[in-house]
Amino acid sequence: MAIVGINHAQTKAKHLQTYGIYDRFHRTIQDAFYSMDSRKKLYRNLEELQTDLDLWIQVYHQGRIHLGKYCFGRTPYQPLQESKHLAKIKMFDTLFHEEVGTKISNNIQLAQVVR
């Protein structure tokens, strides 16, 4: 994760302020997927279960409106798509600054070697 610039942070277990979003999502999966689908279908292996869960998560994110903090009655996929250009700009700026910094650093090292 460090290679691609992702910060890893751990949350306190059973601490609503830091863990509530994940806990709620897991409860939603339990209530809306596992409890319902396990009554309809007998899964023979983990791959079948994973396939159905992947389809359910796709519907959850792209086909079902949410009233959460950033969705405002849209699907979670919509705000993500709408802000994608901002992420690309930020990534470009970061990559550009890192590349310029590397070139400057390399030029300084080269100048020191030449002396």
C-alpha positions in Angstrom: 0.0 0.0 0.0 2.9 2.4 0.7 4.2 1.9 -2.8 1.0 3.3 -4.3 0.6 6.0 -1.6 -2.2 4.5 0.5 -2.1 5.2 4.2 -3.1 2.3 6.4 -5.0 3.2 9.5 -6.5 0.9 12.1 -9.7 1.7 13.9 -10.6 0.9 17.5 -12.8 -2.2 17.7 -16.4 -1.6 18.7 -15.8 2.2 18.7 -18.8 3.7 17.0 -17.1 7.0 15.9 -14.3 5.2 14.0 -15.9 1.8 13.2 -19.6 2.6 12.8 -19.6 2.9 9.0 -17.9 -0.5 8.6 -20.1 -2.1 11.3 -23.2 -0.8 9.7 -22.2 -2.0 6.2 -21.4 -5.5 7.6 -24.8 -5.5 9.4 -26.5 -4.5 6.1 -24.8 -7.4 4.3 -25.9 -9.7 7.1 -29.5 -8.5 7.0 -30.1 -7.9 3.3 -27.9 -10.6 1.7 -26.9 -13.5 4.0 -30.1 -13.8 5.9 -32.3 -13.6 2.7 -30.2 -15.5 0.2 -29.2 -18.3 2.6 -32.9 -19.1 2.8 -33.3 -19.2 -1.0 -30.2 -21.1 -2.1 -27.9 -23.7 -0.8 -24.4 -22.8 -1.6 -22.2 -25.7 -2.5 -18.9 -23.8 -2.3 -17.4 -20.5 -1.4 -17.1 -19.4 -5.1 -20.9 -19.5 -5.6 -21.4 -17.4 -2.4 -18.7 -14.9 -3.5 -20.3 -14.6 -7.0 -23.7 -13.8 -5.5 -22.2 -11.4 -2.9 -20.3 -9.6 -5.7 -23.6 -9.1 -7.6 -25.4 -8.0 -4.5 -22.7 -5.4 -3.7 -22.9 -4.1 -7.3 -26.6 -3.5 -6.9 -26.0 -2.0 -3.5 -23.6 0.6 -4.8 -25.0 1.2 -8.3 -28.7 0.4 -8.2 -29.9 1.5 -4.8 -30.2 5.1 -3.6 -28.6 6.0 -0.2 -29.4 8.8 2.1 -25.9 8.9 3.6 -23.6 11.8 4.3 -22.4 12.3 0.7 -25.1 10.5 -1.4 -28.1 12.8 -0.8 -30.5 10.3 -2.4 -28.1 9.1 -5.1 -26.4 5.8 -5.4 -22.9 5.7 -3.9 -21.5 5.2 -7.4 -22.8 8.5 -8.6 -20.8 10.8 -6.3 -17.8 8.7 -7.0 -18.1 9.2 -10.7 -18.8 12.9 -10.3 -15.7 13.4 -8.3 -13.4 11.2 -10.3 -11.9 14.2 -12.2 -10.9 15.7 -8.9 -9.0 12.6 -7.9 -7.2 12.5 -11.3 -6.2 16.1 -10.9 -4.9 15.4 -7.4 -3.0 12.3 -8.6 -1.5 14.3 -11.5 -0.4 17.1 -9.2 1.2 14.6 -6.8 2.9 12.6 -9.5 4.1 15.8 -11.2 5.6 17.2 -7.9 7.2 13.9 -7.1 8.7 13.6 -10.6 10.0 17.2 -10.4 11.4 16.5 -6.9 13.1 13.4 -8.1 14.7 15.1 -11.1 15.9 18.0 -8.9 17.3 15.4 -6.4 19.0 13.5 -9.2 20.5 16.7 -10.6 21.9 17.6 -7.2 23.4 14.1 -6.7 24.9 14.3 -10.2 26.4 17.7 -9.5 27.9 16.4 -6.3 29.5 13.4 -8.2 30.9 15.7 -10.8 32.6 17.9 -8.3 
